[in-house]
């Protein structure tokens, strides 16, 4: 069980998951408050699409601020002069 939790923590940083959830909530709120009354808007007239769209945007926005581990720089052995 510990291996699964460690894998999930490494795969899905907390900040990105928070962005996903917050984005989904804000997408649904946007559908309720603004939405598209006529039904001709492809994304805004459907609550499911607007929630998914908000979740994706929230994930991408919050993922910009997530810290990444730096990979060690390997030197090419053939580049010595």
C-alpha positions, 0 to 999 in steps of 0.5 A, spaced: 500 500 500 505 504 501 508 503 494 502 505 491 501 511 495 508 513 494 507 512 486 501 517 486 504 522 490 510 522 485 505 522 479 500 527 481 503 533 485 498 535 490 498 542 487 496 539 480 490 535 483 488 542 487 488 545 480 484 540 477 479 540 483 478 548 483 478 548 476 472 543 475 468 547 481 470 554 477 468 551 470 461 549 473 460 556 477 462 559 470 456 555 467 451 557 472 453 564 472 455 566 465 453 560 461 450 560 454 442 561 454 441 560 447 444 553 447 448 555 441 455 555 444 458 548 444 462 548 451 458 553 455 451 550 454 453 544 457 455 543 464 459 537 463 464 540 458 464 546 462 466 542 468 472 538 464 474 545 460 475 548 467 478 542 470 483 542 464 485 549 465 486 549 472 490 543 472 495 547 467 495 553 470 497 550 477 502 545 474 506 551 472 507 553 479 509 546 481 516 544 483 520 539 479 526 535 481 532 537 477 535 532 473 543 531 474 546 534 468 551 528 464 557 530 461 558 527 454 565 523 454 566 525 447 566 532 448 573 533 451 578 537 448 
